Amino acid sequence: MKKSLLPILVAVVALVLLSPVRVYTIDEGEQAVVLQFGKPVRVVVNRLSEAEYAEVADEILSSTLEKVKVAYGPGLYVKLPFAQTLEKLEARLLEYDEDPDDILMGDKYQLRINSYARWRVRNPLWFLRRVHNTAMAKIRLRGIISSALRRELGRHSHYEVIRSTTRPIETIGVLEDDFRTQQPVVTYGRDVLMQRISELCDGSARKYGIQVVDVRVKRVDLPSQNADSVYERMIEERKRIATRYINEGSREAQKITSDTDRQVKFITAEAEKTDLEIRGEADAEAAKIYAEGYQETLADGTKRQIEGFGSDPEFFRFTRKIQALKEAVGPGERLILSTENPLFELFDAEKMSFGADK
């Protein structure tokens, strides 16, 4: 069985080696340049729109003296064995992560900006000739992105990088006026600045066959030598704001307390006034009843007149003296009276006849 397969294998190998063409595949995420003895003869581009493909084909045909064929899209392609070699390149988006870099802003603030970018190989022939590989492309991108960041951000304040939009900060409460006066004017915002930087980087990278799709800021920090002083200033500012809040709250509390105390005094005075009026009317009515008496309705419906003190003034004075004596002397106490004291009449035998008769 093995001996019978050997001639077949030898025939296949000979056919491949002696064949005038060889088939190769370009995947969805690949591009390629076919070289014949080191000179380009075919360029296969991928993941471009029709307009971009036409533009890249124009660039390739106008920039080389060799006869180069430009093809588009993935699929099967042929090349001559031995004489032609294939250089494949990435057609998908690639990511470039820049190291943090200190940049001086337009308002003299120094910020440590950590940025990143997304890029792709747009013109495979230019990329292969002028950059050679991805490692060299990243070196080129480092200089392009750093230069664009310094050029564009150096014209604007650090607020433009911190704020993503130009929308004013919404403020509420007693500090609204302070925030409105201290709030800086944001003309562009980070989104617009990043779009401008992306366009600058893309324009500079096109000559290397690179398309910079997007440049973004990942993180913005203060340099370590400035961070402590800035944080202390922020803390002091927050303390000042907190102190004002406390003072405003104390003033409001005092105002509310004073208003409440005033209302309490007013309500208390009105209640005492009403109480005195009611008590006065009640005392007057009681005095009137004591003096004039009243009519009592009995169980059988008949009425009888209860006489008051007005019918017998002497008895009224006598009962008042008894009442005064009870209030003046408690249990176990002694009372010493002079003969001129009105209460002494209660103990005078000659004058007790009124009390005895009653």
C-alpha positions as semicolon CSV with decimal commas, in nm:
position;residue;x (nm);y (nm);z (nm)
1;M;0,000;0,000;0,000
2;K;0,281;0,238;0,094
3;K;0,475;0,156;-0,224
4;S;0,168;0,232;-0,436
5;L;0,127;0,583;-0,277
6;L;0,489;0,685;-0,325
7;P;0,468;0,750;-0,700
8;I;0,156;0,959;-0,646
9;L;0,326;1,179;-0,384
10;V;0,632;1,223;-0,606
11;A;0,408;1,326;-0,894
12;V;0,221;1,582;-0,683
13;V;0,544;1,737;-0,552
14;A;0,691;1,752;-0,901
15;L;0,372;1,911;-1,033
16;V;0,382;2,178;-0,768
17;L;0,749;2,252;-0,818
18;L;0,730;2,257;-1,197
19;S;0,399;2,447;-1,212
20;P;0,433;2,797;-1,363
21;V;0,193;2,949;-1,103
22;R;0,120;2,904;-0,732
23;V;-0,208;2,986;-0,553
24;Y;-0,218;3,193;-0,234
25;T;-0,509;3,312;-0,014
26;I;-0,585;3,658;0,124
27;D;-0,815;3,644;0,429
28;E;-1,069;3,903;0,539
29;G;-0,822;4,071;0,775
30;E;-0,519;4,067;0,547
31;Q;-0,354;4,274;0,275
32;A;-0,054;4,177;0,067
33;V;0,228;4,295;-0,160
34;V;0,370;4,055;-0,417
35;L;0,740;4,116;-0,492
36;Q;0,929;3,985;-0,792
37;F;1,302;3,990;-0,726
38;G;1,240;4,265;-0,468
39;K;1,020;4,483;-0,693
40;P;0,643;4,513;-0,638
41;V;0,422;4,366;-0,908
42;R;0,088;4,331;-0,729
43;V;-0,081;4,499;-0,430
44;V;-0,391;4,352;-0,269
45;V;-0,580;4,598;-0,049
46;N;-0,870;4,515;0,181
47;R;-1,136;4,673;0,404
48;L;-1,165;4,997;0,203
49;S;-1,464;5,172;0,053
50;E;-1,482;5,218;-0,323
51;A;-1,368;5,580;-0,295
52;E;-1,076;5,488;-0,067
53;Y;-0,977;5,200;-0,297
54;A;-0,968;5,430;-0,599
55;E;-0,760;5,683;-0,403
56;V;-0,511;5,421;-0,283
57;A;-0,480;5,273;-0,633
58;D;-0,408;5,620;-0,769
59;E;-0,139;5,675;-0,503
60;I;0,029;5,342;-0,582
61;L;0,025;5,384;-0,959
62;S;0,148;5,744;-0,949
63;S;0,429;5,683;-0,698
64;T;0,613;5,393;-0,864
65;L;0,777;5,344;-1,202
66;E;0,717;4,969;-1,201
67;K;0,406;4,818;-1,350
68;V;0,204;4,733;-1,041
69;K;-0,138;4,575;-1,046
70;V;-0,379;4,673;-0,769
71;A;-0,644;4,425;-0,656
72;Y;-0,912;4,456;-0,392
73;G;-1,065;4,219;-0,139
74;P;-0,997;3,873;0,002
75;G;-0,983;3,560;-0,212
76;L;-0,751;3,334;-0,412
77;Y;-0,461;3,484;-0,605
78;V;-0,173;3,335;-0,806
79;K;0,198;3,410;-0,817
80;L;0,505;3,263;-0,979
81;P;0,692;3,019;-0,758
82;F;1,049;3,108;-0,656
83;A;1,054;3,432;-0,857
84;Q;0,777;3,604;-0,661
85;T;0,744;3,637;-0,282
86;L;0,445;3,739;-0,074
87;E;0,445;3,996;0,207
88;K;0,120;3,991;0,408
89;L;0,008;4,287;0,619
90;E;-0,274;4,342;0,870
91;A;-0,588;4,503;0,729
92;R;-0,781;4,532;1,056
93;L;-0,770;4,818;1,307
94;L;-0,463;4,815;1,530
95;E;-0,420;4,983;1,865
96;Y;-0,135;5,206;1,971
97;D;-0,104;5,282;2,343
98;E;0,114;5,584;2,412
99;D;0,314;5,618;2,734
100;P;0,210;5,910;2,963
101;D;0,369;6,235;2,852
102;D;0,396;6,574;3,028
103;I;0,239;6,849;2,815
104;L;0,233;7,222;2,892
105;M;-0,114;7,363;2,830
106;G;-0,194;7,709;2,698
107;D;-0,271;7,841;3,048
108;K;0,072;7,723;3,177
109;Y;-0,071;7,415;3,349
110;Q;0,142;7,105;3,305
111;L;-0,059;6,785;3,270
112;R;0,047;6,425;3,236
113;I;-0,164;6,293;2,948
114;N;-0,199;5,924;2,869
115;S;-0,333;5,880;2,516
116;Y;-0,402;5,595;2,277
117;A;-0,485;5,564;1,907
118;R;-0,648;5,328;1,660
119;W;-0,479;5,295;1,321
120;R;-0,461;5,069;1,017
121;V;-0,246;5,000;0,712
122;R;-0,411;5,200;0,436
123;N;-0,153;5,175;0,155
124;P;0,032;4,841;0,182
125;L;0,302;4,936;-0,072
126;W;0,393;5,266;0,097
127;F;0,381;5,097;0,437
128;L;0,617;4,820;0,326
129;R;0,862;5,056;0,158
130;R;0,868;5,338;0,412
131;V;0,791;5,170;0,746
132;H;0,863;4,799;0,681
133;N;0,680;4,656;0,984
134;T;0,447;4,725;1,276
135;A;0,728;4,797;1,523
136;M;0,867;5,075;1,305
137;A;0,514;5,204;1,247
138;K;0,465;5,249;1,621
139;I;0,787;5,448;1,641
140;R;0,658;5,678;1,365
141;L;0,321;5,707;1,536
142;R;0,483;5,801;1,867
143;G;0,645;6,107;1,712
144;I;0,334;6,203;1,512
145;I;0,089;6,172;1,803
146;S;0,316;6,341;2,056
147;S;0,378;6,633;1,820
148;A;0,006;6,674;1,745
149;L;-0,088;6,663;2,113
150;R;0,168;6,928;2,207
151;R;0,076;7,147;1,910
152;E;-0,300;7,143;1,965
153;L;-0,325;7,122;2,346
154;G;-0,062;7,393;2,386
155;R;-0,313;7,641;2,242
156;H;-0,589;7,569;2,493
157;S;-0,646;7,572;2,869
158;H;-0,648;7,258;3,079
159;Y;-1,024;7,301;3,124
160;E;-1,069;7,216;2,755
161;V;-0,914;6,874;2,816
162;I;-1,098;6,809;3,142
163;R;-1,442;6,906;3,006
164;S;-1,575;6,688;2,724
165;T;-1,839;6,940;2,610
166;T;-1,906;7,313;2,621
167;R;-2,224;7,266;2,829
168;P;-2,219;7,492;3,140
169;I;-2,198;7,323;3,478
170;E;-2,538;7,309;3,646
171;T;-2,529;7,467;3,994
172;I;-2,788;7,482;4,269
173;G;-2,803;7,620;4,622
174;V;-2,660;7,926;4,792
175;L;-2,324;7,900;4,611
176;E;-2,471;7,926;4,261
177;D;-2,341;8,281;4,207
178;D;-1,988;8,187;4,317
179;F;-1,977;7,888;4,087
180;R;-2,109;8,093;3,797
181;T;-1,834;8,355;3,838
182;Q;-1,556;8,100;3,890
183;Q;-1,663;7,859;3,614
184;P;-1,418;7,886;3,323
185;V;-1,538;7,932;2,966
186;V;-1,501;7,611;2,761
187;T;-1,496;7,697;2,389
188;Y;-1,430;7,358;2,231
189;G;-1,414;7,074;2,483
190;R;-1,213;6,752;2,476
191;D;-1,420;6,584;2,201
192;V;-1,353;6,861;1,949
193;L;-0,982;6,877;2,042
194;M;-0,943;6,501;1,999
195;Q;-1,110;6,518;1,658
196;R;-0,866;6,790;1,550
197;I;-0,569;6,592;1,681
198;S;-0,692;6,279;1,500
199;E;-0,711;6,475;1,173
200;L;-0,359;6,617;1,224
201;C;-0,215;6,271;1,299
202;D;-0,394;6,114;1,004
203;G;-0,264;6,380;0,768
204;S;0,095;6,328;0,887
205;A;0,074;5,947;0,880
206;R;-0,069;5,913;0,527
207;K;0,280;5,940;0,368
208;Y;0,376;5,620;0,551
209;G;0,071;5,434;0,422
210;I;-0,096;5,460;0,766
211;Q;-0,446;5,582;0,842
212;V;-0,499;5,714;1,196
213;V;-0,866;5,650;1,267
214;D;-0,893;5,800;1,615
215;V;-0,679;5,950;1,892
216;R;-0,818;5,964;2,244
217;V;-0,708;6,066;2,592
218;K;-0,722;5,775;2,832
219;R;-0,624;5,959;3,150
220;V;-0,523;6,311;3,258
221;D;-0,315;6,352;3,573
222;L;-0,112;6,622;3,742
223;P;0,265;6,572;3,762
224;S;0,369;6,425;4,096
225;Q;0,563;6,739;4,196
226;N;0,253;6,955;4,151
227;A;-0,015;6,715;4,272
228;D;0,029;6,782;4,646
229;S;0,000;7,159;4,615
230;V;-0,301;7,131;4,386
231;Y;-0,473;6,885;4,621
232;E;-0,409;7,117;4,917
233;R;-0,556;7,408;4,723
234;M;-0,859;7,195;4,636
235;I;-0,901;7,097;5,001
236;E;-0,884;7,461;5,113
237;E;-1,138;7,557;4,850
238;R;-1,374;7,282;4,966
239;K;-1,328;7,393;5,326
240;R;-1,416;7,748;5,227
241;I;-1,729;7,627;5,051
242;A;-1,820;7,405;5,349
243;T;-1,769;7,699;5,589
244;R;-1,999;7,915;5,382
245;Y;-2,260;7,641;5,377
246;I;-2,234;7,616;5,758
247;N;-2,260;7,993;5,802
248;E;-2,557;8,013;5,568
249;G;-2,719;7,727;5,758
250;S;-2,656;7,896;6,094
251;R;-2,810;8,220;5,970
252;E;-3,113;8,035;5,839
253;A;-3,142;7,842;6,167
254;Q;-3,127;8,164;6,371
255;K;-3,386;8,325;6,145
256;I;-3,619;8,026;6,178
257;T;-3,564;8,007;6,556
258;S;-3,631;8,380;6,603
259;D;-3,944;8,363;6,390
260;T;-4,064;8,057;6,584
261;D;-3,997;8,223;6,921
262;R;-4,186;8,533;6,808
263;Q;-4,482;8,321;6,699
264;V;-4,474;8,127;7,028
265;K;-4,475;8,449;7,232
266;F;-4,759;8,590;7,023
267;I;-4,965;8,272;7,057
268;T;-4,891;8,251;7,432
269;A;-4,988;8,616;7,485
270;E;-5,312;8,568;7,291
271;A;-5,389;8,253;7,493
272;E;-5,320;8,431;7,824
273;K;-5,536;8,722;7,714
274;T;-5,821;8,488;7,622
275;D;-5,772;8,299;7,950
276;L;-5,792;8,619;8,155
277;E;-6,101;8,733;7,967
278;I;-6,276;8,400;8,024
279;R;-6,170;8,390;8,387
280;G;-6,285;8,749;8,438
281;E;-6,622;8,678;8,282
282;A;-6,653;8,360;8,490
283;D;-6,557;8,540;8,812
284;A;-6,805;8,818;8,733
285;E;-7,078;8,562;8,668
286;A;-6,990;8,373;8,990
287;A;-6,990;8,696;9,192
288;K;-7,326;8,782;9,044
289;I;-7,468;8,443;9,140
290;Y;-7,321;8,469;9,491
291;A;-7,473;8,812;9,535
292;E;-7,812;8,770;9,366
293;G;-7,868;8,395;9,394
294;Y;-8,019;8,172;9,130
295;Q;-8,324;7,961;9,053
296;E;-8,300;7,588;9,109
297;T;-8,525;7,343;8,921
298;L;-8,638;7,054;9,140
299;A;-8,708;6,697;9,037
300;D;-9,084;6,755;9,014
301;G;-9,028;7,046;8,777
302;T;-9,098;7,321;9,027
303;K;-8,852;7,601;9,074
304;R;-8,724;7,763;9,386
305;Q;-8,514;8,071;9,441
306;I;-8,177;8,027;9,612
307;E;-8,092;8,350;9,781
308;G;-7,745;8,497;9,746
309;F;-7,532;8,693;9,986
310;G;-7,699;9,009;9,870
311;S;-8,008;8,918;10,076
312;D;-7,798;8,903;10,401
313;P;-7,476;9,108;10,387
314;E;-7,387;9,039;10,748
315;F;-7,390;8,663;10,694
316;F;-7,177;8,712;10,381
317;R;-6,914;8,901;10,579
318;F;-6,923;8,632;10,849
319;T;-6,862;8,346;10,601
320;R;-6,581;8,541;10,437
321;K;-6,410;8,579;10,773
322;I;-6,444;8,204;10,840
323;Q;-6,295;8,129;10,499
324;A;-6,007;8,371;10,559
325;L;-5,943;8,210;10,898
326;K;-5,925;7,861;10,742
327;E;-5,674;7,979;10,483
328;A;-5,462;8,164;10,739
329;V;-5,428;7,884;10,999
330;G;-5,324;7,530;10,915
331;P;-5,353;7,214;11,128
332;G;-5,151;7,238;11,452
333;E;-5,079;7,608;11,410
334;R;-5,156;7,892;11,649
335;L;-5,302;8,228;11,552
336;I;-5,233;8,540;11,755
337;L;-5,471;8,824;11,684
338;S;-5,504;9,171;11,823
339;T;-5,839;9,293;11,937
340;E;-5,846;9,532;11,646
341;N;-5,816;9,257;11,386
342;P;-6,145;9,198;11,200
343;L;-6,106;8,821;11,253
344;F;-6,104;8,872;11,629
345;E;-6,478;8,938;11,611
346;L;-6,528;8,563;11,549
347;F;-6,399;8,497;11,904
348;D;-6,580;8,789;12,070
349;A;-6,864;8,644;12,280
350;E;-7,077;8,954;12,247
351;K;-7,052;8,951;11,873
352;M;-7,092;8,578;11,834
353;S;-7,465;8,607;11,881
354;F;-7,507;8,656;11,505
355;G;-7,320;8,339;11,439
356;A;-7,514;8,156;11,714
357;D;-7,848;8,272;11,578
358;K;-7,757;8,148;11,234
